[in-house]
């Protein structure tokens, strides 16, 4: 009797934490303020969590929003 091979699902695509197109704004000064914004890179904690799975277009938006936060301080 020949058994059928089990179907294996490919892993969901997960973007690299490192992108040559959009480098992480992290400067290793990880402290959150009262609004849950990092005092080092000015990303919101939810943006930091999303970063690993975000594509380059979303990363550019996150960086732009962080720059706006930084400029308004």
C-alpha positions as CSV (number, residue, x, y, z in Angstrom):
1,X,0.0,0.0,0.0
2,X,1.4,3.4,-1.0
3,X,0.5,6.3,1.2
4,X,-0.1,9.7,-0.1
5,X,2.4,12.3,1.1
6,X,0.9,14.8,3.6
7,X,0.2,18.2,2.0
8,X,2.4,20.8,3.5
9,X,1.4,24.4,3.4
10,X,4.1,26.8,2.6
11,X,4.8,29.3,5.4
12,X,3.1,32.7,5.1
13,X,5.4,35.3,3.7
14,X,7.1,37.3,6.4
15,X,9.0,40.3,5.3
16,X,12.5,40.6,6.7
17,X,13.1,42.9,9.6
18,X,15.9,44.4,7.6
19,X,15.1,46.0,4.2
20,X,17.7,47.7,2.1
21,X,15.0,49.9,0.6
22,X,13.6,51.1,4.0
23,X,16.0,50.8,6.9
24,X,14.6,50.7,10.4
25,X,14.6,54.1,12.1
26,X,15.4,52.3,15.4
27,X,18.4,53.9,17.2
28,X,18.4,51.5,20.1
29,X,17.0,54.1,22.5
30,X,13.8,52.2,23.3
31,X,11.7,54.2,25.7
32,X,8.0,54.8,25.4
33,X,6.3,58.0,26.4
34,X,2.7,58.3,27.8
35,X,1.3,58.1,24.3
36,X,3.2,54.8,23.6
37,X,5.6,56.5,21.2
38,X,9.3,55.6,21.3
39,X,11.5,58.4,22.4
40,X,14.3,57.1,20.1
41,X,12.6,56.5,16.8
42,X,9.3,58.2,17.3
43,X,7.3,55.2,16.1
44,X,4.1,54.3,17.9
45,X,4.3,50.9,19.7
46,X,1.8,49.4,17.2
47,X,4.0,50.6,14.3
48,X,7.0,48.9,15.9
49,X,5.1,45.7,16.3
50,X,3.9,45.9,12.7
51,X,7.4,46.7,11.3
52,X,8.5,43.0,10.9
53,X,5.5,42.1,8.7
54,X,5.2,45.4,6.9
55,X,6.1,45.7,3.2
56,X,8.3,48.6,2.0
57,X,5.4,50.9,1.2
58,X,3.9,50.5,4.7
59,X,7.4,51.0,6.2
60,X,7.7,54.3,4.3
61,X,4.4,55.5,5.8
62,X,5.5,54.5,9.3
63,X,8.8,56.4,8.8
64,X,7.0,59.4,7.5
65,X,4.6,59.4,10.5
66,X,7.5,59.0,12.9
67,X,9.3,62.0,11.2
68,X,6.1,64.1,11.7
69,X,6.0,63.2,15.4
70,X,9.7,64.0,15.7
71,X,9.3,67.4,14.0
72,X,6.4,68.3,16.3
73,X,8.4,67.8,19.5
